[in-house]
């Protein structure tokens, strides 16, 4: 349903997102397979508080005692196990939105503890991870991107990676509460120093792969703006 990313350093583990309910056991199994212990997990960054990105974290937190980091606007949702859904932007997104709004009330989402709010630009070096947080809203009101100093960026649903190689290109998220804000967040991402993008859905990609998508969208917006400026003003009788 959604990707989670386990970051391993010599002294600790860090997690980005927790998937749907039931994903927690898979995460703990992966930790065991690489020869580490749950207690090595220092914190989990939630890119945004949709059910497919934090639903599996209760089991992980119980086993590890890790902190949960997210944007302030989503902290209460994470603490209470709330359910939020972003509006769909295209036909597929609208279908997914309807399904999510219908099914989420029947899910028992976890109530997480030790939730810490992260502001834009928050540095994580003192917590043991060489990286920082970018506030990248648009898909939801509380999207964040984790950018490591070496260039890896964990973007949540800000970018949709390729799903079918050579056919489906990287694209903007198919769901958003604020499409212009999402476009602005892509601009922030392109200037962040990120080199490789790790999305919540679709394939990992290089930053260069999203540049053509961004430029096409920018050109389209510019054409629309020119047409609006050139359009004659309505007359009044």
N, C-alpha and C positions, 0 to 999 in steps of 0.2 A: 504493500500500500504506500509506504514512504520509506526513504532511506534514513538510517541512523549511522553516525560516523564515530568510531572509537579512535581517539588520538593517543598514541603511546609514546611516552618519553622514558628516559632512563629511570626516573624516580617516581613517576605517577602516570595515571590514566585520566583522560578527559573525554566526555561524551557530548555529541551534538545531536539533540532530539532523541525521542524515545519510542516513536512508532505508535501503532494502535495498541489497544489492550491485548495482552498476550505476547507482545514483543519482548517484554522484560526478561523472560526465561532465555530467549535467543541471545540477548545481550550478555547475560551472565554466563551462558555456555561459551560464547566467544572469548570472554575474559579468561575463562578456565583453559581454553584451548591454546592460548598464547602464553600460558604459564604464569598468569598473574592472579591476584586475589581481588575480590570485590572491594576490599578496603583500600586498594590502590586508587580507586576512582575518587578524585577530589571534587569535581563538580560536573554538572550537566548544563549546557547552554540550550535553552529552548528557543528556536528561531522565531516561533510564534505559537500562540496557544490554541491551535486547532487540534482536534482529537487525534488525528493521525500523526501528530508530532510530540505529544506528551502522554498518550494513553497508556503506554507500557512502563512508565517510570516508577510507579509505586513499588513494584517488586524490586527494581534496581536500587531504589533509595533505601528500602528496608534492609537489603543485604549489604549495602556499602556505607550507608550514612552520609552520602554525598550531598552537597549543597545543590540547589536548583537556581539557575540564573536566567532571568528573562527581562523583558522591557517592563517598566513600571505600569503601563496601561494594561498589561496582561497578568500582572502578579496576582490579583485577586481571583481571576478565573482559574489560574493554576492552583491556588490554595484551596479553592472550594470545589474543584472538579466541574467547573462550568463548561458550557458548550457554546461556541461562537462559530458562525458560518459566514463566509464572504460571498457577495453576489457574483453570479456568473457573468462573464463578458461575451461569451459566444454560445452557440447551441450546446456544445458539450459541457461547458461550464455551468449553464443554466440547469441542465439535467442533473449534474452532480450536486448543484445547490439544492434542488428539490429533494433528491435522495437523502442528502445530509440532514436537511431540516426535518424530514419525516422520521429518520432512523435514530438520530442522536438522542432524543429524549428517552429512548429505551436502553441506552448504554449507561453503565455505571462507571463514570470517569473517576480517576483517582483524585483524592485530596492530598496534595503534596505538602511536606513540611520543609523547613529551612529554605524558604524561597527568598531570594535576594534580587532586588531590582537593579538593573544595569542602565546607566545613562549613555547617551551617544558619546563615543570616544573613550569609554572606560578601558583602562589598561589592565591586562591580566597578568602581567609579569610577577607582581607580588604574590599571586596565587599559584605560581609555578608554570604558567603557560606563556610563551612568547607570542603575544598577539593582543588585539584590541577589538572593541565592539563598534560597529557602525549601526546607526539607526536608519533603516531602509524601509519605510512604510509604503503602503500602496495595496499590496495583497491583503493586508489587514492593518489595523491601526498600530500594532505593536511589533512589527517585523524587525528583527535585528540580524546582522551578518557578522560572523566571526572571521576576522582576517588575521592569519598568522604572519609573523614577520618574514617568513621565507616565501610567502606568496600564495598559500592555499587560502581559499575563501569559502566558507560554508554558508550558502545563500538561502537556505530554506526554500520557499516558494517564490522568491523574487524572480528567479529564472527557471524556466522549464527546460531541462536537458533533452537531447535527442531521445526519442522512444523507439523509433525504427531506424536503424543506421541507413544513411544515404537517402532517406525519404523525409522524415520529419526533422526540421531544423530546430535549433534552440529558439526559444520564443519567450515573450512576456507571459506571466501567469495568466491562465484562462479565467481566474477569479480575482476580483479586487474590490475594495471598498472605495478606492480613490485612484483612478487610472492615471491622472496627471502626476500624482505623488509617486506612483510606481515608476513612471517614466523618469522623474527626477532622481529616484533612487538608483536607477540604472546608470545615470550620469555620475552619481557619487561612486558607484562601484567601479566604473571605468577609470576613475581618477584615484582609486584607493591604493594602487600598487599591487592589486590582486593579479595572480598569474594563472592559477588553475581554479575552476569553480566546481564545488561539490553541491549539487542541488538536492532538494528533497525528493524530486521525481525526475526520472530520466537519467541520461548518461553524464558522467563527468566530462568537462570540456575545458578548453583553454579560453582565456579571456578574449582572444582574437576572434573566436567563433561567434561571440554575441555582438561584436562591433557592427557588422553589416545589418543585423536586425535593428539595432539602435539607429543607425544612419537612415535606413528606409523609413522608420517611424518618424524620425525628425524631419525628413524631407516631406512626408505626407502631412505632418502638422503645419509645416511652412506653407505648403500649397493651399491648405484649407484657410490659413490666416490671410494669405494674399487674396483669395476669392472673397472673403468676408470684407476686406478693406475695399476691394474694387466694386462690390455690390452697391447699386444705387440705394440711397436712403428712401424709405417709404414716404410718399406724399400724403399730406393731410388736407382734407377739404375744408 
